[in-house]
Amino acid sequence: MPGVIEVNRKVPIGTAIEEILFIAESCEHGELEGQILYLPLLK
């Protein structure tokens, strides 16, 4: 599994986009393999 990012429906779309971009820019290729991340990252 390459990795999954699950976004709570209550998260504003702008926040979700910012956090997904942050994850994409911060992680190396294959780093999220087999993981599930839940957004929002911080509450």
Residue pairs with C-beta under 8 A, 6 or more apart in sequence:
1 33
1 34
2 32
2 33
3 32
3 33
3 34
3 35
3 36
3 37
4 35
4 36
4 37
5 20
5 23
5 36
5 37
5 39
6 36
6 37
6 38
6 39
7 16
7 20
7 39
8 38
8 39
8 40
11 19
11 39
11 40
15 39
15 40
16 39
16 40
19 39
19 40
19 41
20 39
22 41
23 32
23 37
23 41
